[in-house]
């Protein structure tokens, strides 16, 4: 079997949360073709007590529990050197399409999924290369956000998408939302497809799509327009 273009390791307390989605759809096919290799590590396998404890009460008091440094450290040691270590964290930089493209160029990614009140600060300080958030909200754990990140990254691995041109016109590629898409039938309950899309005039279609993408972005995500480079 040829060496995969991208290797991914996931560190989690709940392996079943991430195992299922990775055996469906695009990720399943990418794994089958050997373009991506994914390994899931149960952090409880690295616990030192018979209760498989990976969390403890925070020093100084406070609500909730904090994930320990030791199981994460030992798991990373077992994986070995060379991977780009990402902590999925609400205090990380908010994920963008450009970040997905950048991460897809790496050979090995390691995602660390936090839980409870977060991870020991020493994980932040000494064990990760980058922290990423999927938005300004809090989830129960880092597993579902990690799946979002992986899905976005894997799409950029060469050969994963059947049509590489699909990446060129997606939302956020040019700082805008994607243009509206239509398919059969042309008329459904009086809701009609714009005539230009089946006119056969490719130049007019491209012009319409560019204008429609701008209108859609202005209506739904005007904040994206403020980020456009000034000419």
C-alpha positions as CSV (number, residue, x, y, z in Angstrom):
1,X,0.0,0.0,0.0
2,X,1.4,3.4,-0.9
3,X,2.1,5.9,1.8
4,X,-1.0,8.2,2.4
5,X,-0.8,11.8,1.5
6,X,-2.1,12.8,4.9
7,X,-1.9,11.0,8.3
8,X,-4.2,12.0,11.1
9,X,-4.2,11.0,14.8
10,X,-7.0,11.9,17.1
11,X,-6.7,11.9,20.9
12,X,-10.0,11.6,22.7
13,X,-11.8,10.2,25.8
14,X,-14.7,9.2,23.6
15,X,-13.5,7.2,20.5
16,X,-16.9,6.2,19.4
17,X,-17.9,9.8,18.8
18,X,-15.4,10.2,16.0
19,X,-15.2,6.6,14.7
20,X,-18.6,6.5,13.0
21,X,-18.5,9.6,10.8
22,X,-15.1,8.6,9.5
23,X,-16.5,5.5,7.9
24,X,-19.0,7.4,5.8
25,X,-19.0,9.5,2.6
26,X,-15.9,11.3,1.3
27,X,-13.7,10.4,4.3
28,X,-14.4,6.7,3.9
29,X,-13.5,6.8,0.2
30,X,-10.3,8.8,0.9
31,X,-9.3,6.2,3.4
32,X,-10.1,3.3,1.1
33,X,-8.0,4.9,-1.7
34,X,-5.1,5.3,0.7
35,X,-5.1,9.1,0.4
36,X,-5.7,9.5,4.1
37,X,-4.9,7.4,7.1
38,X,-6.8,8.0,10.4
39,X,-6.0,6.6,13.8
40,X,-8.1,7.2,16.9
41,X,-6.4,7.0,20.4
42,X,-8.4,6.5,23.6
43,X,-6.7,8.6,26.2
44,X,-8.0,6.3,28.9
45,X,-5.5,3.7,27.7
46,X,-2.8,5.9,29.0
47,X,-4.3,6.5,32.5
48,X,-2.2,5.3,35.4
49,X,-4.9,4.1,37.9
50,X,-7.4,1.3,37.8
51,X,-10.3,3.8,37.3
52,X,-8.7,5.0,34.0
53,X,-8.8,8.6,35.3
54,X,-7.8,11.3,32.8
55,X,-9.1,14.3,34.7
56,X,-8.8,15.9,38.1
57,X,-10.2,18.7,40.2
58,X,-8.6,22.1,39.4
59,X,-6.0,23.5,41.8
60,X,-7.4,26.6,43.5
61,X,-10.9,25.3,43.4
62,X,-13.7,25.8,41.0
63,X,-16.5,23.9,39.2
64,X,-15.9,20.9,37.0
65,X,-12.9,18.8,36.2
66,X,-9.7,19.4,34.1
67,X,-8.0,17.0,31.8
68,X,-4.6,15.9,33.0
69,X,-1.4,16.5,31.1
70,X,0.1,13.0,31.7
71,X,-2.3,10.9,29.5
72,X,-2.0,13.3,26.6
73,X,1.8,13.5,27.0
74,X,2.2,9.7,27.0
75,X,-0.1,9.3,24.0
76,X,1.9,11.8,22.0
77,X,5.1,10.1,23.0
78,X,3.7,6.8,21.7
79,X,2.7,8.5,18.4
80,X,6.2,9.9,18.0
81,X,7.7,13.0,16.6
82,X,6.8,14.8,13.4
83,X,3.1,15.5,13.6
84,X,1.6,19.0,13.7
85,X,-0.3,19.1,17.0
86,X,-3.6,20.9,17.1
87,X,-5.6,21.5,20.3
88,X,-9.3,21.9,19.5
89,X,-10.1,24.8,21.9
90,X,-12.5,27.7,22.2
91,X,-9.6,30.0,22.8
92,X,-7.9,29.1,19.5
93,X,-7.9,31.0,16.3
94,X,-11.3,30.8,14.5
95,X,-11.1,28.3,11.6
96,X,-11.1,29.6,8.1
97,X,-11.0,28.0,4.6
98,X,-7.5,29.3,4.1
99,X,-6.4,27.3,7.2
100,X,-7.9,24.1,5.8
101,X,-5.9,24.5,2.7
102,X,-2.7,25.2,4.7
103,X,-3.2,22.2,7.0
104,X,-3.9,19.9,4.0
105,X,-0.3,20.5,2.8
106,X,1.1,18.9,5.9
107,X,1.9,15.2,6.0
108,X,0.7,14.5,9.6
109,X,-1.9,16.1,11.8
110,X,-2.6,15.3,15.4
111,X,-5.9,16.6,16.9
112,X,-6.3,16.7,20.7
113,X,-9.9,16.9,21.8
114,X,-10.5,18.6,25.1
115,X,-13.4,17.9,27.6
116,X,-14.9,19.2,30.8
117,X,-13.5,22.5,31.9
118,X,-10.6,22.1,29.4
119,X,-7.1,20.8,29.6
120,X,-4.2,21.5,32.0
121,X,-2.5,24.7,31.0
122,X,0.7,22.8,30.5
123,X,-0.8,21.1,27.5
124,X,-1.4,24.6,25.9
125,X,2.1,25.7,26.8
126,X,4.3,22.7,25.9
127,X,2.4,20.1,23.9
128,X,0.7,21.8,21.0
129,X,1.7,23.7,17.9
130,X,-1.6,25.4,17.2
131,X,-5.0,26.0,18.8
132,X,-8.1,26.1,16.6
133,X,-11.7,27.0,17.4
134,X,-14.7,26.5,15.1
135,X,-16.5,29.5,16.5
136,X,-17.3,31.7,19.5
137,X,-19.4,29.1,21.3
138,X,-18.7,26.1,23.6
139,X,-19.4,22.5,22.8
140,X,-19.4,19.6,25.3
141,X,-16.1,18.4,23.9
142,X,-13.6,18.8,21.1
143,X,-14.6,15.7,19.2
144,X,-17.4,17.2,17.0
145,X,-15.4,20.3,16.2
146,X,-12.4,18.1,15.3
147,X,-14.6,16.2,12.9
148,X,-15.5,19.5,11.2
149,X,-11.9,20.5,10.9
150,X,-10.9,17.2,9.5
151,X,-13.6,17.1,6.9
152,X,-12.7,20.6,5.7
153,X,-9.0,19.7,5.6
154,X,-9.4,16.3,3.9
155,X,-11.3,17.9,1.0
156,X,-8.1,19.8,0.1
157,X,-6.0,16.6,-0.1
158,X,-5.1,16.1,-3.8
159,X,-7.3,13.5,-5.4
160,X,-10.0,13.3,-2.7
161,X,-12.6,15.2,-4.6
162,X,-13.6,13.7,-7.9
163,X,-13.7,17.1,-9.6
164,X,-10.8,19.3,-8.5
165,X,-12.6,22.3,-10.0
166,X,-15.2,22.0,-7.2
167,X,-12.7,23.7,-4.9
168,X,-12.4,26.7,-7.1
169,X,-15.9,28.1,-6.8
170,X,-16.9,27.2,-3.2
171,X,-17.9,29.6,-0.6
172,X,-15.1,31.7,1.0
173,X,-12.6,30.8,-1.7
174,X,-12.7,34.4,-3.1
175,X,-14.0,35.9,0.1
176,X,-17.6,35.5,-1.0
177,X,-20.4,33.0,-0.5
178,X,-20.9,30.6,-3.4
179,X,-23.4,31.5,-6.1
180,X,-26.9,30.0,-6.0
181,X,-27.2,26.5,-7.5
182,X,-30.2,25.0,-9.3
183,X,-31.1,21.6,-10.8
184,X,-34.2,19.9,-12.4
185,X,-37.0,20.7,-12.8
186,X,-36.8,24.2,-14.3
187,X,-40.2,25.0,-12.9
188,X,-41.4,23.7,-9.5
189,X,-44.7,25.0,-8.3
190,X,-44.0,28.2,-10.1
191,X,-40.5,28.6,-8.6
192,X,-38.4,29.0,-11.7
193,X,-34.7,28.7,-12.5
194,X,-33.2,31.9,-14.0
195,X,-33.2,31.6,-17.7
196,X,-29.6,32.6,-18.1
197,X,-28.5,29.2,-16.6
198,X,-29.8,27.2,-19.5
199,X,-29.0,29.8,-22.2
200,X,-25.9,28.1,-23.3
201,X,-23.9,31.4,-23.1
202,X,-21.1,30.6,-20.8
203,X,-19.9,34.2,-20.5
204,X,-23.3,35.4,-19.4
205,X,-23.6,32.5,-17.0
206,X,-20.3,33.4,-15.3
207,X,-21.3,37.1,-15.2
208,X,-24.6,36.1,-13.6
209,X,-23.0,33.9,-11.0
210,X,-20.4,36.5,-10.0
211,X,-23.2,39.1,-9.5
212,X,-25.4,36.6,-7.7
213,X,-22.6,35.6,-5.3
214,X,-22.0,39.3,-4.5
215,X,-25.7,39.9,-3.9
216,X,-26.0,36.8,-1.7
217,X,-23.0,37.7,0.4
218,X,-24.2,41.3,0.8
219,X,-27.6,40.0,2.0
220,X,-26.5,37.1,4.2
221,X,-22.8,37.8,5.2
222,X,-22.0,41.5,4.8
223,X,-19.2,41.1,7.2
224,X,-17.3,39.2,4.6
225,X,-17.3,42.2,2.3
226,X,-15.6,44.3,4.9
227,X,-12.7,41.8,4.7
228,X,-12.3,42.2,1.0
229,X,-8.9,43.7,-0.1
230,X,-9.1,47.3,-1.1
231,X,-8.2,48.0,-4.8
